[in-house]
Amino acid sequence: MKKAIQMWSFRDRVKDGDSLLEALEIAAKIGYEGVEFAGTFGVPAAEMKAALAKLGLTSVSCHEGVDRMETDIDEIIEYHRILGTPYIGCSYSPTATREDVERLERVMKTAQEKAAPYGIKVVYHNHAHEFVPIDGVRPIDEIATWCLLEPDTYWVFHAGDNPCDFLRKYRTCVELVHLKDGIDGKGTSIGDGANDLKSIVDTARDIGVQWVIAEIENDAPDAESVRDATNSFAYMTEKLGM
């Protein structure tokens, strides 16, 4: 099982292409083996590919909102085809109405069809709102019938579900796992929150997940991304056996 980091974790310092490249170097020095992009800030794909190769980092995935996936999916696929990114993730979509869910299904199925010839898989990354039922059906359960999943295990927990049970239930469509921690809806570094991270990692390993992606959204007043990413990596390595 390999450790990656969602680059949103460095949002306090990533403001443009140059600072993104600097954050990639930081991630590699900490020890992360892969990254998940949250925007590429205008860095050309060829330059990004060269930077990743120099640092020994794998581009595991990227996050794009449903709006951009609807309008710019060809551009997204081409960029990540060059990088060799195996997954494209939808990072957020509203799911409050039937129309929202139907639109998401349409967008994701189109993305799947366009990405498949390049060997790229499309996954959905949840928050907590997808667990609120519409006419007795939770959108996340419907999404799982037509899309691969990248469960954000903290938001599963915060929504009131058991992350390990969720991973086992959807083991055939879980491709990546987002490891995030927090307390009462407020993010923390990995290991500083209320989630049962050891059980989650053990379950992810049991169902065959290859990449666990740390997302650090520390809401504490003294949050600092490099320190938090370093501490989270140490916790994942020493306490979670990764």
Secondary structure as UniProt FT lines:
FT   STRAND          2..6
FT   HELIX           7..10
FT   TURN            11..13
FT   HELIX           17..30
FT   STRAND          34..37
FT   TURN            41..42
FT   HELIX           45..55
FT   STRAND          58..64
FT   HELIX           66..71
FT   HELIX           73..83
FT   STRAND          87..90
FT   HELIX           98..115
FT   HELIX           116..118
FT   STRAND          121..125
FT   HELIX           129..131
FT   TURN            135..136
FT   HELIX           139..146
FT   STRAND          148..150
FT   HELIX           153..158
FT   TURN            159..160
FT   HELIX           163..169
FT   TURN            170..173
FT   STRAND          177..179
FT   STRAND          181..183
FT   TURN            184..185
FT   STRAND          186..188
FT   TURN            190..191
FT   HELIX           197..206
FT   TURN            207..208
FT   STRAND          211..214
FT   TURN            221..222
FT   HELIX           225..238
//
